[in-house]
């Protein structure tokens, strides 16, 4: 289990445990990742039983001081960071949802708030490129 949080200086921090009893510093703590002071966080394990193409890696998204989303992908060789092209308001809420099918490649859905107060959906392919969702299905005004 991994718990991500922002400390008082907006550095992304992580605690993890394998047994639910002993907690240790996570690998992200050595990365010097600084988020916006109003950033939310979202995380998901990119794996599922029977999922074709799921790499089984840990993913986390935060918003930087320029309101850009950044995706961290914990691979077997360490963290890999990618900027995501999304037009979100500063401090937007966000959520990651794993897409998987038994017979097809997978991706991720990232939900966030835009400046017109709509929730928007973007799809991330397996190589972490952002592609817009269906304009009708992707915008969900409240």
Kinemage of the C-alpha trace (Angstrom):
@kinemage 1
@onewidth
@group {chain A} dominant
@subgroup {mainchain}
@vectorlist {calphas} color= white
{ca unk a 1} P 0.000 0.000 0.000
{ca unk a 2} L 1.244 3.467 -0.866
{ca unk a 3} L 0.057 6.786 0.596
{ca unk a 4} L 0.959 10.009 -1.212
{ca unk a 5} L 0.731 13.478 0.324
{ca unk a 6} L 2.170 16.992 0.023
{ca unk a 7} L 4.299 18.239 2.907
{ca unk a 8} L 4.365 21.841 4.186
{ca unk a 9} L 6.692 22.902 1.342
{ca unk a 10} L 4.523 21.191 -1.321
{ca unk a 11} L 6.989 18.372 -1.931
{ca unk a 12} L 5.349 15.127 -3.026
{ca unk a 13} L 5.959 12.523 -0.326
{ca unk a 14} L 5.134 8.838 0.003
{ca unk a 15} L 4.787 6.239 2.728
{ca unk a 16} L 4.466 2.554 1.860
{ca unk a 17} L 3.907 -0.754 3.604
{ca unk a 18} L 3.898 -4.370 2.536
{ca unk a 19} L 2.313 -5.751 5.708
{ca unk a 20} L 0.091 -2.916 6.967
{ca unk a 21} L 2.208 -2.630 10.133
{ca unk a 22} L 5.646 -1.249 9.261
{ca unk a 23} L 5.616 1.960 7.172
{ca unk a 24} L 8.705 3.238 5.331
{ca unk a 25} L 9.618 6.196 3.125
{ca unk a 26} L 8.667 5.618 -0.497
{ca unk a 27} L 10.916 6.021 -3.513
{ca unk a 28} L 9.255 9.271 -4.615
{ca unk a 29} L 10.725 11.049 -1.561
{ca unk a 30} L 14.135 11.243 -3.277
{ca unk a 31} L 12.701 12.833 -6.447
{ca unk a 32} L 12.363 16.475 -5.275
{ca unk a 33} L 8.929 16.790 -6.909
{ca unk a 34} L 7.283 20.119 -6.014
{ca unk a 35} L 3.558 20.542 -6.596
{ca unk a 36} L 1.375 23.627 -6.611
{ca unk a 37} L 0.213 24.719 -3.159
{ca unk a 38} L -3.367 23.958 -4.280
{ca unk a 39} L -2.628 20.648 -6.016
{ca unk a 40} L -4.753 17.591 -5.474
{ca unk a 41} L -3.283 14.114 -5.914
{ca unk a 42} L -4.586 10.958 -7.527
{ca unk a 43} L -2.977 7.551 -7.778
{ca unk a 44} L -3.699 4.087 -9.165
{ca unk a 45} L -1.940 0.751 -9.601
{ca unk a 46} L -1.902 0.180 -13.375
{ca unk a 47} L -2.783 -3.501 -13.172
{ca unk a 48} L -5.795 -5.784 -13.040
{ca unk a 49} L -6.244 -9.552 -13.185
{ca unk a 50} L -6.551 -10.564 -16.832
{ca unk a 51} L -5.522 -7.130 -18.113
{ca unk a 52} L -3.641 -7.275 -21.424
{ca unk a 53} L -0.918 -4.627 -21.627
{ca unk a 54} L -1.158 -3.435 -18.024
{ca unk a 55} L 2.417 -2.815 -16.908
{ca unk a 56} L 1.702 -3.335 -13.207
{ca unk a 57} L 3.220 0.012 -12.246
{ca unk a 58} L 2.206 2.595 -9.665
{ca unk a 59} L 0.981 5.923 -11.081
{ca unk a 60} L 0.503 9.298 -9.396
{ca unk a 61} L -0.653 12.637 -10.847
{ca unk a 62} L -0.125 16.097 -9.349
{ca unk a 63} L -0.562 19.678 -10.580
{ca unk a 64} L 2.519 21.913 -10.764
{ca unk a 65} L 2.732 25.683 -10.181
{ca unk a 66} L 1.860 26.296 -13.859
{ca unk a 67} L -1.383 24.288 -13.413
{ca unk a 68} L 0.006 21.475 -15.597
{ca unk a 69} L -0.629 17.875 -14.627
{ca unk a 70} L 2.400 15.639 -14.236
{ca unk a 71} L 2.217 11.855 -14.254
{ca unk a 72} L 4.693 9.783 -12.263
{ca unk a 73} L 5.119 6.157 -13.332
{ca unk a 74} L 7.058 3.938 -10.903
{ca unk a 75} L 8.771 1.395 -13.155
{ca unk a 76} L 11.240 -1.337 -12.220
{ca unk a 77} L 14.078 1.171 -12.784
{ca unk a 78} L 12.534 4.065 -10.820
{ca unk a 79} L 10.164 6.987 -11.333
{ca unk a 80} L 9.528 8.299 -14.854
{ca unk a 81} L 7.769 11.696 -15.106
{ca unk a 82} L 5.647 13.024 -17.970
{ca unk a 83} L 3.804 16.329 -18.378
{ca unk a 84} L 0.180 15.865 -19.438
{ca unk a 85} L -1.541 18.346 -21.734
{ca unk a 86} L -4.749 19.260 -19.931
{ca unk a 87} L -6.424 22.645 -19.480
{ca unk a 88} L -7.404 22.433 -15.821
{ca unk a 89} L -8.137 25.152 -13.292
{ca unk a 90} L -5.570 25.602 -10.508
{ca unk a 91} L -6.412 23.266 -7.645
{ca unk a 92} L -8.642 21.095 -9.799
{ca unk a 93} L -9.895 17.882 -8.303
{ca unk a 94} L -8.779 14.862 -10.295
{ca unk a 95} L -9.276 11.142 -10.560
{ca unk a 96} L -7.558 8.323 -12.474
{ca unk a 97} L -9.533 5.358 -13.762
{ca unk a 98} L -7.878 2.274 -15.265
{ca unk a 99} L -9.295 1.124 -18.617
{ca unk a 100} L -8.805 -2.543 -19.300
{ca unk a 101} L -10.194 -5.252 -21.519
{ca unk a 102} L -9.163 -8.890 -21.612
{ca unk a 103} L -8.469 -8.729 -25.359
{ca unk a 104} L -7.255 -5.181 -25.961
{ca unk a 105} L -4.570 -2.727 -24.864
{ca unk a 106} L -5.379 -0.554 -21.888
{ca unk a 107} L -5.162 3.089 -20.978
{ca unk a 108} L -6.234 5.518 -18.288
{ca unk a 109} L -8.978 8.085 -17.894
{ca unk a 110} L -8.046 11.295 -16.099
{ca unk a 111} L -10.969 13.393 -14.871
{ca unk a 112} L -10.451 17.040 -13.874
{ca unk a 113} L -12.188 20.416 -13.693
{ca unk a 114} L -11.939 23.010 -16.483
{ca unk a 115} L -12.327 26.783 -16.218
{ca unk a 116} L -15.980 26.585 -17.295
{ca unk a 117} L -16.814 24.480 -14.206
{ca unk a 118} L -17.211 21.270 -16.184
{ca unk a 119} L -15.616 17.965 -15.332
{ca unk a 120} L -13.603 16.805 -18.310
{ca unk a 121} L -12.270 13.400 -19.253
{ca unk a 122} L -9.024 12.768 -21.108
{ca unk a 123} L -7.734 9.392 -22.143
{ca unk a 124} L -4.102 8.453 -21.601
{ca unk a 125} L -2.706 5.802 -23.899
{ca unk a 126} L -0.189 3.229 -22.712
{ca unk a 127} L 2.645 5.585 -23.706
{ca unk a 128} L 1.065 8.299 -21.493
{ca unk a 129} L 0.061 10.621 -24.341
{ca unk a 130} L -3.140 12.508 -23.627
{ca unk a 131} L -5.949 12.247 -26.165
{ca unk a 132} L -9.229 14.141 -25.788
{ca unk a 133} L -12.278 12.158 -24.835
{ca unk a 134} L -15.479 12.330 -26.849
{ca unk a 135} L -16.544 16.029 -26.661
{ca unk a 136} L -20.114 15.047 -25.769
{ca unk a 137} L -19.211 12.267 -23.325
{ca unk a 138} L -16.128 14.024 -21.924
{ca unk a 139} L -17.752 17.180 -20.564
{ca unk a 140} L -19.920 16.699 -17.526
{ca unk a 141} L -21.269 20.062 -16.258
{ca unk a 142} L -22.591 20.138 -12.719
